[in-house]
Amino acid sequence: MKTIKLIAFGIALFLASATQAQISFSVHLGTPPQWGPEGYSEARYYYLPDVEAYYDVQTSRFIYLVGRTWVHRTYLPARYRNYDLYNGYKVVMTDYHGNTPYQYHKQYRVKYARGYRGHEQRNIGHRPEIRNRQQINRTQVRHSNNYTKRVIQRSDNRRGNDEHRDRENNRKDHK
């Protein structure tokens, strides 16, 4: 009877370890972005020295400080909205495998200061081309914040008032 229990326990233990092994191998890493460095498909994090932020390939999110808190966002802070991810240098964090890449941020800031350029990098993909002026304008409007939109609206209103004033002056001059 003890032998049967031991065999059953051994089989259960074997099946549990085999199932656990399947789970650990089925973890899927996200697809690296087109602006990511070529040749590092297994890396989970990039450090972007120019903007002092991290990029998590698995979740497709940037990680950066807001005040004293690390936030995870699909976009960079507004002050870096014009930052060129294709030309910016990416430090591939091949030696880190946790969930908090900013754990050693002080060391990364010192070792890879703003403007750091290591060896030459090629991007996985090519930068999308902007074909005409309309696309540029649409891109700028999409990325502009409400303040900018208000300033543009105000200047348009002033321009409209100026045009109206000019028409009135022309009418008076012709009389």
Buried (B, 14 or more C-beta within 10 A) or exposed (E): EEEEEEEEEEEEEEEEEEEEEEEEEEEEEEEBBEBBBEEBEEBBBBBBBBBBBBBBBBEEBBBBEEEEEBEEEEEBBEEBEEBEBEEBBBBBBEEBEEEEBBEBBEEBEEEBEEEBEEEEBEBBEEEEEEEEEEEEEEEEEEEBEEEEEEEEEEEEEEEEEEEEEEEEEEEEEEE
